[in-house]
Amino acid sequence: MTDVSLADTLNLETARIEWSALEGFFARGVLLRVGPELDLITVAVAIAEDRRDPVAAWLEQGQLAHVSDADALRFADANSSLWAVVVRPWVLVQEQTDSAGAPTH
């Protein structure tokens, strides 16, 4: 039996999902946006392991935040597909960006 790390498990549970399927999570206030400068899996692992220092720093710097109303409107208008992973009670989402840092939809 091989040991599978938490990062590997979360990576396997990460998928692209349409914004329309995420709207209910947004309405419940459990949707967190991970900035493009961060690695989605690294953030998910830190939250799952309750590593408060990096999470607090990301929150303070705005690199991790609740999805705002403006974000939600932009995602809906663009019919965005986002990378998502569940770390209960949160659903973390991240836009895929091109090499210039512009969101791809």
N, C-alpha and C positions, 0 to 999 in steps of 0.2 A: 504494500500500500504506500503510495507516495503522499507526502505532505504537500498540501496546497496552501499557499500563503493567503492571508486576507486580501492582499493586493491582487493576487491572481483570481481569487473568487469574485471580487468586485469587478475586475476587468471583464470577466466572463458574463457578468450580470448587466453590463453597460450596453445600451442600445440606442439607436437613433429612434426618436419618437416625434410625431407631429404635435405641434402646439395644441391643436384641438383636443388631443387626448390628455394634455396636461392642465387644461383650464380648471378642472375640478380641484386639483392640488393647489393651484394658485388661489382659488376662492377660499380654500381652507387655511391658507397662510403657511403651508409647509414646503413651498417651492423656493429653493435657494439657487441663485445664479453664481456660477463660478467664472471668474474673469478669465480671459484668454491667455493671460500671462501665467496662469497656474495650471498644473496637471490635475485633471478631474479625479483620477484615481488616488493621487497623493492627498487631495483634500478629503475624499471619501474615507480613506484609511484613517486620517487624523481625527475625523469626526467619530468614526466607529470606535476608535481606541480612546476617545474622550481626551485627546491631547489639547488641552485648553489654550496653551501659549500660542502655538501657530494659528489656531482657529481665531483667537482673539485678535491677533495681529492682522490676519486677512480681513476680518470684519472691520477693524479700525481703518484699514487702508482702502476699504471699499472693493477689495478683490473678491470678497465673498459677501453676498447680501441677499435679502429677500428680493424676489422678482418684483420690481416696481410696476405701478400701473402703466407707466410709459414703456417699460420693457414689454409688458403684456400686449399693449396696443401694437407695438412694433412687430412682435412675433406673430400676432394675428393678421396684421396687414400684409406681412410678407409670407404668410402661410409657412412659417419656419418649421424646420425639422431640427431638433436639438439632440445632443448627446445627453443621456440621462442615466442615473443610477440611484437606487433607493438605499438610503442609510437611515433606517427608521429613527425618528418619525419624519425625517426629511426626504425630499426628492431633490437631488442635485442636478442642475442642468447647465450645459455649456454650449455656446454657439461654436460651430466649426468655422474657423477663419482660413482665408487664403494666405499665401506666403507674405502678402503685404499687410496682413492683420485685419483685412476687411471681412465682415461676416459673409458666409455663404449660406444660401437658403436652399 
